[in-house]
Structures are given as structure tokens and as C-alpha cells.
């Protein structure tokens, strides 16, 4: 099973590359929780903020992953910054998790990849498009928090 598909907490340290602005270093926390009723449904909640500005407001996001098969997931994201719902799917093995998603009207779409370097360290990268233009991309390291 891919490490992100196991309930846990992850420290995030990375860079966002918003279109038209310089790279932004971000830090934060991502938490993965399993549903009590449906353990194959995971809620992934994250919060990042500008690492170079201690007074910056955190940006929160959350999405659901339903482990729908031995190598597949379904994706759903409700995002306040985007003001829309993204839906999609993905594939996974023990090392790689690839997610693909889009808004119902297909104006917003993107993909994200999580590569497990070890059970306690992930690398993620992704890109999001709006109306066919890349609006942001990111590269980050996730380190599992010991419980």
C-alpha cells in the first residue's frame, strides 16, 4: 500500500510556483484520516503557509480518496480557494500514487504525483490549470510525523 493511503500525519516543506509570481517556499502539515464507517475512504487535510513570513495566513485544503481497488483510487476535492469541486481518479502501487482531477465543467484540471522514497518520506509534484493555462505548480517533501 502506498504510504499516503495509510492514516498518518506528514510535515510538508516545499515550493509553489504561481503563474506570474516568484517561487514561494511553504511549510505545513497534512493529515490522513480513515472514515470509521468506511475505512477505505480517506480524508486528506492539509494546511500550508509562507515559510518566509511568520505572520502569513495558512491556506487549507482537503480532499477525499476512496481506495476503489488494489491499484485505483477515486478523488474528490472541496476547495475554498478554488470555490469548486474537483473530481477524478488515480492509480497507486507501493511507491507511486498518481492523481488526476478536474472540475465538472473541465475549466480547472490538474494532476499530482506522490513518490515514496521510504515509508516515512514522500516527494510530491503537481500542476493545476485553469482555462488551459498552468496557474500553479509545486514540488514538496513530506515527512511522516512519529506518533
Secondary structure as UniProt FT lines:
FT   HELIX           3..5
FT   STRAND          8..16
FT   TURN            19..20
FT   STRAND          24..34
FT   TURN            39..40
FT   STRAND          41..50
FT   TURN            51..52
FT   TURN            54..55
FT   STRAND          59..67
FT   STRAND          72..79
FT   TURN            80..83
FT   STRAND          84..92
FT   STRAND          96..103
FT   TURN            104..105
FT   STRAND          108..118
FT   TURN            119..120
FT   STRAND          121..130
FT   TURN            131..132
FT   STRAND          133..144
//
